[in-house]
């Protein structure tokens, strides 16, 4: 585990940890494990792209939190964070796909081949339940968000924006560029856990007709 974690107060009972060299999902899992062992109440632990937000059940001094963080830094990798692989079948029929191909100087099928040939990392969730930011987008495929977001787009839309790709789990507004669609249910409150994709997992896309 990294020995370069830094934390700043976030509200009365929270801390924001800067995680420059370690998978935030792994740091979050280490915090949950050690806090549980020490019976420290956690309200939430939220990994981001390069940060982890920790909300505690009770205020904790910076000195005590830093001691907790030192345990996380010195702990070996637990191996208990989600590390499975999810494969999502996609029809590459998105309305922005031709525009993306033109912007990056590739054919439509070359864009599809790059997208399906990449193993993406589920970095963190946000925006909406079941929406997970996937990193690992090849430099060749990185395109900006739309200048004007759509007021509504279909659930199951597969999209690209900057260094991320993702699937919109339900109908919502969105400014990412839509390259495909899937019928896979990504968020189901009747399941445990309800999210199919969780931080730490590997996600692959498979082209279908």
Secondary structure, DSSP 8 states (H G I E B T S, - for coil): --S--EEEE-SSSEEEEE-SSS-HHHHHHHHHHHHHHTT--EEEEEE-SSEEEEEESS---HHHHHHHHHHHHHS---S-S---EEEEEEB---TTHHHHHHHHT--HHHHHHHHHT--EEEEEE-SSTT-EEEE---GGG-----SS-EEEE-TTEEEEETTEEEE--SSEEE-SEEEEE-----B-TTSSSSBSS-TT-EEEEEE--
